[in-house]
Amino acid sequence: MEQIPQRFLDALADVFDPCCREKGISVVDMGLLHSVSVRDGHARVELLLTSGWCPFASRVLTDVQDRVERLPDVDSAEVELVWHTAWTTDRLSDSARAALRFLPDPVAVGDRDAYIAAHTAAHTVAHTVAHTAGGRP
């Protein structure tokens, strides 16, 4: 990964893809920044998307551009998507990885089979109760 200047990381730390806003995961924590360069007051920012089908891509591009143009030594900015590099979960910050974890850390689960059985049983009971009570699962 290319080294992103800290002032850009700081400036973009509270810019969010709308899909990640409620979890508090910024474009920086998602690892969406690919590169940043500034020449003669013009910043060029390259972003990755987690998916080429992201419905919020234009919003993220606009939010990043607006924030970068607020920096003292930046007169203008362009933000472009990079397609030659794929986004992977390796780009996530530790805090983003923790916020997106749906299952406990494997080290915290001593007996995998017992954990699965307990959670499968709880789901089955809740499903059965919902159906017998006339509700929906």
ROSETOR-99298 format. One record per residue: residue in one letter; x, y, z of N, C-alpha, C, O, CB in turn. Coordinates in nm, 2 decimals, padded with zeros to 4 digits. Glycine has a CB too. Layout:
BEGIN
> zavex,n_u,n_v,n_w,ca_u,ca_v,ca_w,c_u,c_v,c_w,o_u,o_v,o_w,cb_u,cb_v,cb_w
> A,X,Y,Z,X,Y,Z,X,Y,Z,X,Y,Z,X,Y,Z;
...
This chain:
BEGIN
> zavex,n_u,n_v,n_w,ca_u,ca_v,ca_w,c_u,c_v,c_w,o_u,o_v,o_w,cb_u,cb_v,cb_w
> M,00.08,-00.12,00.00,00.00,00.00,00.00,00.09,00.12,00.00,00.19,00.13,00.07,-00.10,00.00,00.12;
> E,00.05,00.22,-00.07,00.12,00.35,-00.08,00.10,00.42,00.05,-00.01,00.42,00.11,00.07,00.43,-00.20;
> Q,00.20,00.49,00.10,00.19,00.57,00.22,00.11,00.70,00.20,00.15,00.78,00.11,00.34,00.61,00.27;
> I,00.01,00.71,00.27,-00.08,00.83,00.26,-00.03,00.93,00.37,-00.02,00.90,00.48,-00.23,00.79,00.28;
> P,-00.01,01.06,00.32,00.03,01.16,00.42,-00.07,01.17,00.54,-00.19,01.17,00.52,00.05,01.30,00.35;
> Q,-00.02,01.19,00.66,-00.10,01.19,00.78,-00.21,01.30,00.77,-00.32,01.28,00.82,-00.02,01.21,00.90;
> R,-00.18,01.41,00.72,-00.28,01.52,00.72,-00.40,01.48,00.64,-00.51,01.53,00.67,-00.21,01.65,00.66;
> F,-00.38,01.40,00.53,-00.50,01.35,00.46,-00.58,01.25,00.54,-00.70,01.24,00.53,-00.45,01.29,00.32;
> L,-00.50,01.16,00.61,-00.57,01.06,00.69,-00.65,01.13,00.80,-00.77,01.09,00.82,-00.47,00.97,00.76;
> D,-00.60,01.23,00.86,-00.67,01.31,00.96,-00.79,01.38,00.90,-00.90,01.38,00.96,-00.57,01.41,01.03;
> A,-00.77,01.44,00.79,-00.88,01.52,00.72,-01.00,01.42,00.68,-01.11,01.47,00.69,-00.83,01.59,00.60;
> L,-00.97,01.30,00.65,-01.07,01.21,00.60,-01.12,01.11,00.70,-01.20,01.02,00.67,-01.02,01.14,00.48;
> A,-01.07,01.12,00.83,-01.10,01.03,00.93,-01.25,01.03,00.97,-01.30,00.93,01.03,-01.02,01.06,01.06;
> D,-01.32,01.14,00.93,-01.47,01.13,00.96,-01.55,01.15,00.84,-01.66,01.21,00.84,-01.50,01.25,01.06;
> V,-01.50,01.10,00.73,-01.57,01.09,00.60,-01.61,00.94,00.59,-01.53,00.85,00.60,-01.49,01.14,00.48;
> F,-01.74,00.92,00.57,-01.79,00.78,00.57,-01.86,00.74,00.44,-01.93,00.82,00.37,-01.89,00.77,00.68;
> D,-01.85,00.61,00.41,-01.93,00.55,00.31,-02.06,00.53,00.38,-02.06,00.48,00.50,-01.88,00.41,00.25;
> P,-02.18,00.58,00.33,-02.30,00.57,00.41,-02.33,00.43,00.46,-02.40,00.41,00.56,-02.42,00.61,00.32;
> C,-02.28,00.32,00.40,-02.30,00.19,00.44,-02.23,00.16,00.58,-02.27,00.07,00.65,-02.26,00.09,00.34;
> C,-02.13,00.23,00.60,-02.05,00.21,00.72,-02.06,00.32,00.83,-02.01,00.30,00.94,-01.90,00.20,00.69;
> R,-02.14,00.42,00.80,-02.15,00.53,00.90,-02.20,00.48,01.04,-02.15,00.53,01.14,-02.25,00.63,00.84;
> E,-02.31,00.40,01.04,-02.36,00.36,01.17,-02.27,00.28,01.25,-02.28,00.27,01.37,-02.49,00.28,01.15;
> K,-02.17,00.22,01.19,-02.07,00.14,01.26,-01.95,00.23,01.29,-01.85,00.19,01.36,-02.03,00.02,01.18;
> G,-01.95,00.35,01.25,-01.84,00.45,01.27,-01.71,00.41,01.20,-01.60,00.44,01.25,-01.81,00.45,01.42;
> I,-01.72,00.35,01.08,-01.60,00.31,01.01,-01.58,00.41,00.89,-01.66,00.41,00.80,-01.62,00.17,00.96;
> S,-01.48,00.49,00.90,-01.45,00.59,00.80,-01.39,00.53,00.67,-01.35,00.41,00.67,-01.36,00.70,00.85;
> V,-01.38,00.61,00.57,-01.31,00.57,00.45,-01.16,00.53,00.47,-01.10,00.45,00.41,-01.32,00.68,00.34;
> V,-01.11,00.60,00.57,-00.97,00.57,00.61,-00.96,00.43,00.68,-00.88,00.35,00.64,-00.91,00.68,00.71;
> D,-01.05,00.40,00.77,-01.05,00.27,00.84,-01.09,00.16,00.75,-01.05,00.05,00.77,-01.15,00.28,00.96;
> M,-01.17,00.19,00.65,-01.20,00.09,00.55,-01.09,00.06,00.45,-01.09,-00.04,00.38,-01.33,00.13,00.47;
> G,-00.99,00.14,00.45,-00.88,00.12,00.36,-00.91,00.16,00.22,-00.85,00.10,00.12,-00.83,-00.02,00.37;
> L,-01.00,00.26,00.20,-01.04,00.29,00.06,-00.94,00.39,00.00,-00.95,00.40,-00.13,-01.18,00.36,00.07;
> L,-00.85,00.45,00.07,-00.76,00.55,00.01,-00.65,00.47,-00.05,-00.58,00.38,00.01,-00.70,00.64,00.12;
> H,-00.62,00.49,-00.18,-00.52,00.42,-00.25,-00.39,00.51,-00.26,-00.28,00.46,-00.24,-00.57,00.38,-00.39;
> S,-00.41,00.63,-00.30,-00.30,00.72,-00.31,-00.35,00.87,-00.30,-00.46,00.90,-00.33,-00.22,00.70,-00.44;
> V,-00.25,00.95,-00.26,-00.28,01.10,-00.26,-00.15,01.17,-00.30,-00.04,01.14,-00.26,-00.32,01.14,-00.11;
> S,-00.17,01.27,-00.39,-00.06,01.35,-00.43,-00.10,01.49,-00.44,-00.22,01.52,-00.47,00.01,01.30,-00.56;
> V,-00.01,01.59,-00.42,-00.04,01.73,-00.43,00.07,01.79,-00.52,00.19,01.78,-00.49,-00.06,01.80,-00.29;
> R,00.02,01.87,-00.62,00.12,01.94,-00.70,00.06,02.07,-00.74,-00.05,02.08,-00.79,00.15,01.86,-00.83;
> D,00.13,02.18,-00.70,00.09,02.32,-00.73,-00.05,02.35,-00.68,-00.13,02.41,-00.75,00.10,02.34,-00.88;
> G,-00.08,02.30,-00.56,-00.21,02.33,-00.49,-00.32,02.24,-00.54,-00.43,02.25,-00.50,-00.24,02.47,-00.52;
> H,-00.29,02.14,-00.63,-00.40,02.05,-00.68,-00.37,01.91,-00.62,-00.27,01.85,-00.64,-00.40,02.05,-00.84;
> A,-00.47,01.86,-00.55,-00.46,01.73,-00.49,-00.53,01.63,-00.58,-00.63,01.65,-00.65,-00.53,01.73,-00.35;
> R,-00.47,01.51,-00.59,-00.52,01.40,-00.67,-00.54,01.29,-00.57,-00.44,01.24,-00.51,-00.44,01.36,-00.79;
> V,-00.66,01.24,-00.55,-00.68,01.13,-00.46,-00.74,01.01,-00.53,-00.83,01.03,-00.61,-00.78,01.17,-00.34;
> E,-00.68,00.90,-00.51,-00.73,00.78,-00.57,-00.80,00.69,-00.46,-00.74,00.66,-00.36,-00.62,00.70,-00.65;
> L,-00.92,00.64,-00.49,-00.99,00.56,-00.40,-01.02,00.42,-00.46,-01.03,00.41,-00.58,-01.12,00.63,-00.36;
> L,-01.03,00.33,-00.37,-01.08,00.19,-00.41,-01.22,00.18,-00.35,-01.26,00.25,-00.26,-00.99,00.08,-00.35;
> L,-01.30,00.10,-00.41,-01.43,00.06,-00.36,-01.43,-00.08,-00.31,-01.36,-00.16,-00.37,-01.55,00.08,-00.47;
> T,-01.51,-00.11,-00.21,-01.52,-00.25,-00.17,-01.59,-00.33,-00.27,-01.57,-00.46,-00.28,-01.59,-00.26,-00.03;
> S,-01.68,-00.27,-00.35,-01.75,-00.34,-00.46,-01.77,-00.24,-00.57,-01.80,-00.12,-00.55,-01.89,-00.39,-00.41;
> G,-01.76,-00.29,-00.69,-01.79,-00.21,-00.81,-01.93,-00.16,-00.82,-01.97,-00.08,-00.90,-01.75,-00.28,-00.94;
> W,-02.02,-00.23,-00.74,-02.16,-00.20,-00.75,-02.21,-00.10,-00.64,-02.33,-00.09,-00.61,-02.24,-00.33,-00.73;
> C,-02.11,-00.04,-00.57,-02.15,00.05,-00.46,-02.24,00.16,-00.50,-02.21,00.24,-00.59,-02.02,00.11,-00.40;
> P,-02.36,00.17,-00.45,-02.46,00.27,-00.49,-02.42,00.41,-00.44,-02.48,00.51,-00.48,-02.60,00.23,-00.44;
> F,-02.33,00.42,-00.35,-02.29,00.55,-00.29,-02.16,00.60,-00.34,-02.11,00.69,-00.28,-02.29,00.53,-00.14;
> A,-02.10,00.54,-00.44,-01.97,00.58,-00.49,-01.96,00.73,-00.52,-01.87,00.80,-00.47,-01.94,00.50,-00.61;
> S,-02.06,00.79,-00.58,-02.05,00.93,-00.62,-02.06,01.02,-00.49,-01.99,01.12,-00.49,-02.17,00.97,-00.71;
> R,-02.13,00.97,-00.39,-02.14,01.05,-00.27,-02.00,01.05,-00.20,-01.96,01.15,-00.15,-02.25,00.99,-00.18;
> V,-01.94,00.93,-00.19,-01.81,00.92,-00.13,-01.71,01.00,-00.20,-01.63,01.07,-00.14,-01.76,00.77,-00.12;
> L,-01.71,01.00,-00.33,-01.61,01.08,-00.41,-01.63,01.23,-00.38,-01.53,01.30,-00.36,-01.63,01.06,-00.56;
> T,-01.76,01.27,-00.38,-01.79,01.42,-00.35,-01.74,01.45,-00.21,-01.68,01.56,-00.19,-01.94,01.44,-00.37;
> D,-01.78,01.37,-00.11,-01.74,01.40,00.03,-01.59,01.41,00.05,-01.54,01.49,00.12,-01.80,01.29,00.12;
> V,-01.52,01.32,-00.01,-01.37,01.32,-00.01,-01.31,01.44,-00.07,-01.23,01.51,-00.02,-01.31,01.19,-00.07;
> Q,-01.37,01.48,-00.19,-01.32,01.60,-00.26,-01.34,01.72,-00.17,-01.25,01.81,-00.16,-01.39,01.61,-00.40;
> D,-01.46,01.73,-00.12,-01.50,01.85,-00.04,-01.40,01.86,00.08,-01.36,01.97,00.11,-01.64,01.84,00.01;
> R,-01.38,01.75,00.15,-01.29,01.76,00.27,-01.15,01.79,00.23,-01.08,01.87,00.30,-01.30,01.62,00.34;
> V,-01.09,01.73,00.12,-00.96,01.76,00.08,-00.94,01.90,00.04,-00.84,01.96,00.07,-00.92,01.66,-00.04;
> E,-01.04,01.96,-00.03,-01.03,02.10,-00.07,-01.03,02.20,00.05,-01.00,02.32,00.03,-01.14,02.13,-00.17;
> R,-01.07,02.15,00.17,-01.06,02.24,00.29,-00.92,02.25,00.35,-00.90,02.33,00.43,-01.16,02.19,00.39;
> L,-00.83,02.16,00.30,-00.69,02.17,00.36,-00.62,02.30,00.31,-00.64,02.34,00.20,-00.61,02.04,00.31;
> P,-00.54,02.35,00.40,-00.48,02.48,00.38,-00.40,02.49,00.25,-00.41,02.60,00.18,-00.39,02.51,00.49;
> D,-00.33,02.39,00.21,-00.24,02.41,00.09,-00.30,02.35,-00.03,-00.23,02.32,-00.13,-00.11,02.34,00.12;
> V,-00.43,02.32,-00.03,-00.50,02.26,-00.14,-00.60,02.36,-00.20,-00.69,02.40,-00.13,-00.57,02.13,-00.10;
> D,-00.58,02.40,-00.33,-00.67,02.49,-00.39,-00.79,02.41,-00.47,-00.90,02.46,-00.48,-00.60,02.58,-00.49;
> S,-00.75,02.30,-00.52,-00.85,02.21,-00.59,-00.81,02.07,-00.57,-00.70,02.03,-00.53,-00.85,02.25,-00.74;
> A,-00.91,01.98,-00.60,-00.89,01.84,-00.58,-00.97,01.76,-00.68,-01.08,01.80,-00.72,-00.92,01.79,-00.44;
> E,-00.92,01.65,-00.72,-00.99,01.55,-00.80,-00.98,01.42,-00.73,-00.88,01.38,-00.67,-00.93,01.55,-00.95;
> V,-01.09,01.35,-00.73,-01.10,01.22,-00.67,-01.14,01.12,-00.78,-01.24,01.13,-00.84,-01.19,01.21,-00.54;
> E,-01.06,01.01,-00.79,-01.09,00.91,-00.89,-01.09,00.77,-00.83,-01.02,00.75,-00.73,-00.99,00.92,-01.01;
> L,-01.17,00.69,-00.89,-01.17,00.55,-00.85,-01.06,00.47,-00.92,-01.03,00.50,-01.04,-01.30,00.48,-00.88;
> V,-01.00,00.38,-00.85,-00.89,00.29,-00.91,-00.95,00.16,-00.93,-01.01,00.10,-00.84,-00.77,00.29,-00.81;
> W,-00.93,00.11,-01.05,-00.99,-00.02,-01.09,-00.88,-00.13,-01.10,-00.91,-00.25,-01.11,-01.07,-00.01,-01.21;
> H,-00.75,-00.09,-01.11,-00.65,-00.18,-01.13,-00.60,-00.25,-01.01,-00.52,-00.35,-01.01,-00.53,-00.11,-01.20;
> T,-00.65,-00.21,-00.89,-00.62,-00.27,-00.76,-00.75,-00.31,-00.69,-00.84,-00.23,-00.68,-00.53,-00.18,-00.67;
> A,-00.76,-00.43,-00.65,-00.88,-00.48,-00.58,-00.87,-00.44,-00.43,-00.76,-00.46,-00.37,-00.90,-00.63,-00.60;
> W,-00.98,-00.40,-00.38,-00.99,-00.39,-00.23,-01.00,-00.52,-00.17,-01.08,-00.61,-00.22,-01.11,-00.29,-00.19;
> T,-00.93,-00.54,-00.06,-00.94,-00.67,00.02,-00.95,-00.63,00.16,-00.92,-00.52,00.20,-00.82,-00.76,-00.01;
> T,-01.00,-00.73,00.24,-01.01,-00.70,00.39,-00.88,-00.68,00.45,-00.88,-00.63,00.57,-01.08,-00.82,00.45;
> D,-00.77,-00.71,00.39,-00.64,-00.68,00.44,-00.62,-00.52,00.46,-00.53,-00.48,00.54,-00.52,-00.73,00.35;
> R,-00.70,-00.45,00.39,-00.69,-00.30,00.40,-00.76,-00.24,00.52,-00.74,-00.12,00.56,-00.74,-00.24,00.28;
> L,-00.84,-00.32,00.59,-00.92,-00.27,00.71,-00.83,-00.24,00.82,-00.73,-00.31,00.85,-01.02,-00.38,00.75;
> S,-00.86,-00.13,00.89,-00.79,-00.10,01.02,-00.83,-00.20,01.12,-00.93,-00.27,01.10,-00.81,00.05,01.06;
> D,-00.75,-00.21,01.23,-00.79,-00.30,01.34,-00.93,-00.27,01.39,-01.01,-00.36,01.43,-00.69,-00.30,01.45;
> S,-00.96,-00.14,01.41,-01.09,-00.10,01.47,-01.20,-00.14,01.37,-01.31,-00.18,01.42,-01.09,00.05,01.50;
> A,-01.18,-00.12,01.24,-01.28,-00.16,01.14,-01.30,-00.31,01.14,-01.42,-00.36,01.14,-01.25,-00.11,01.00;
> R,-01.20,-00.38,01.15,-01.21,-00.53,01.15,-01.29,-00.57,01.28,-01.37,-00.66,01.27,-01.06,-00.59,01.15;
> A,-01.26,-00.51,01.39,-01.33,-00.55,01.51,-01.48,-00.51,01.50,-01.57,-00.59,01.54,-01.27,-00.48,01.63;
> A,-01.51,-00.39,01.44,-01.65,-00.35,01.43,-01.73,-00.44,01.33,-01.85,-00.45,01.35,-01.66,-00.20,01.38;
> L,-01.66,-00.50,01.24,-01.73,-00.58,01.14,-01.73,-00.73,01.17,-01.79,-00.81,01.10,-01.66,-00.56,01.00;
> R,-01.67,-00.76,01.28,-01.67,-00.90,01.32,-01.81,-00.95,01.37,-01.86,-00.89,01.46,-01.56,-00.93,01.44;
> F,-01.86,-01.05,01.30,-01.99,-01.10,01.33,-01.98,-01.22,01.43,-02.08,-01.24,01.51,-02.06,-01.15,01.21;
> L,-01.87,-01.28,01.44,-01.85,-01.39,01.53,-01.74,-01.36,01.63,-01.66,-01.27,01.60,-01.81,-01.52,01.45;
> P,-01.74,-01.42,01.74,-01.63,-01.39,01.84,-01.50,-01.43,01.78,-01.49,-01.52,01.69,-01.66,-01.46,01.97;
> D,-01.39,-01.38,01.84,-01.26,-01.42,01.80,-01.24,-01.57,01.82,-01.28,-01.61,01.93,-01.15,-01.33,01.88;
> P,-01.19,-01.64,01.73,-01.18,-01.79,01.74,-01.11,-01.83,01.87,-01.14,-01.93,01.92,-01.11,-01.85,01.62;
> V,-01.01,-01.75,01.91,-00.94,-01.78,02.03,-01.03,-01.78,02.16,-01.01,-01.85,02.25,-00.82,-01.68,02.05;
> A,-01.13,-01.69,02.15,-01.23,-01.68,02.26,-01.33,-01.80,02.27,-01.40,-01.81,02.37,-01.30,-01.55,02.25;
> V,-01.33,-01.88,02.17,-01.42,-01.99,02.17,-01.34,-02.12,02.19,-01.28,-02.17,02.10,-01.50,-02.00,02.03;
> G,-01.35,-02.17,02.31,-01.27,-02.29,02.34,-01.32,-02.42,02.27,-01.24,-02.49,02.22,-01.28,-02.32,02.49;
> D,-01.45,-02.43,02.26,-01.51,-02.55,02.20,-01.60,-02.51,02.08,-01.71,-02.47,02.11,-01.59,-02.64,02.30;
> R,-01.54,-02.51,01.96,-01.62,-02.47,01.85,-01.75,-02.54,01.83,-01.85,-02.48,01.80,-01.53,-02.49,01.72;
> D,-01.75,-02.67,01.84,-01.87,-02.75,01.82,-01.98,-02.71,01.92,-02.10,-02.70,01.89,-01.84,-02.90,01.83;
> A,-01.94,-02.69,02.05,-02.03,-02.66,02.15,-02.09,-02.52,02.12,-02.21,-02.49,02.14,-01.97,-02.66,02.29;
> Y,-02.01,-02.43,02.08,-02.05,-02.29,02.05,-02.16,-02.29,01.94,-02.26,-02.23,01.95,-01.93,-02.20,02.01;
> I,-02.13,-02.37,01.83,-02.22,-02.38,01.72,-02.35,-02.44,01.76,-02.46,-02.40,01.73,-02.16,-02.46,01.60;
> A,-02.34,-02.55,01.84,-02.46,-02.62,01.89,-02.55,-02.53,01.97,-02.67,-02.52,01.95,-02.42,-02.74,01.97;
> A,-02.48,-02.45,02.06,-02.56,-02.36,02.15,-02.63,-02.25,02.07,-02.75,-02.22,02.10,-02.47,-02.30,02.25;
> H,-02.56,-02.20,01.97,-02.62,-02.09,01.90,-02.72,-02.14,01.79,-02.82,-02.07,01.76,-02.51,-02.01,01.83;
> T,-02.70,-02.26,01.75,-02.80,-02.32,01.65,-02.93,-02.35,01.73,-03.04,-02.33,01.68,-02.74,-02.44,01.59;
> A,-02.91,-02.41,01.85,-03.03,-02.44,01.94,-03.11,-02.31,01.97,-03.23,-02.32,01.97,-02.98,-02.51,02.06;
> A,-03.04,-02.21,02.01,-03.11,-02.08,02.05,-03.19,-02.03,01.93,-03.30,-01.98,01.95,-03.00,-01.98,02.10;
> H,-03.13,-02.04,01.81,-03.20,-01.99,01.69,-03.32,-02.08,01.66,-03.43,-02.03,01.63,-03.10,-01.99,01.57;
> T,-03.31,-02.21,01.68,-03.42,-02.30,01.65,-03.53,-02.28,01.75,-03.65,-02.28,01.71,-03.37,-02.45,01.67;
> V,-03.50,-02.25,01.88,-03.60,-02.23,01.98,-03.67,-02.10,01.95,-03.80,-02.09,01.95,-03.54,-02.22,02.12;
> A,-03.60,-01.99,01.91,-03.66,-01.86,01.88,-03.75,-01.88,01.76,-03.86,-01.82,01.75,-03.56,-01.76,01.86;
> H,-03.71,-01.95,01.66,-03.79,-01.98,01.54,-03.92,-02.05,01.57,-04.02,-02.02,01.52,-03.70,-02.05,01.43;
> T,-03.91,-02.16,01.65,-04.02,-02.24,01.69,-04.12,-02.15,01.77,-04.24,-02.16,01.75,-03.98,-02.36,01.77;
> V,-04.08,-02.07,01.87,-04.16,-01.99,01.95,-04.23,-01.89,01.86,-04.35,-01.87,01.88,-04.08,-01.92,02.06;
> A,-04.16,-01.83,01.77,-04.23,-01.73,01.68,-04.34,-01.80,01.60,-04.45,-01.74,01.58,-04.13,-01.67,01.58;
> H,-04.32,-01.92,01.55,-04.42,-01.99,01.47,-04.54,-02.03,01.56,-04.65,-02.02,01.51,-04.36,-02.10,01.40;
> T,-04.52,-02.08,01.67,-04.62,-02.13,01.76,-04.71,-02.02,01.82,-04.82,-02.03,01.85,-04.57,-02.22,01.87;
> A,-04.64,-01.90,01.83,-04.72,-01.79,01.88,-04.79,-01.71,01.77,-04.85,-01.61,01.79,-04.62,-01.69,01.95;
> G,-04.79,-01.76,01.65,-04.86,-01.70,01.54,-04.78,-01.59,01.47,-04.83,-01.53,01.38,-04.99,-01.64,01.58;
> G,-04.65,-01.57,01.52,-04.57,-01.47,01.46,-04.49,-01.52,01.34,-04.51,-01.64,01.30,-04.48,-01.41,01.56;
> R,-04.40,-01.44,01.30,-04.31,-01.48,01.19,-04.17,-01.48,01.24,-04.14,-01.41,01.33,-04.33,-01.39,01.06;
> P,-04.09,-01.57,01.18,-03.95,-01.57,01.23,-03.88,-01.44,01.20,-03.76,-01.43,01.23,-03.88,-01.69,01.17;
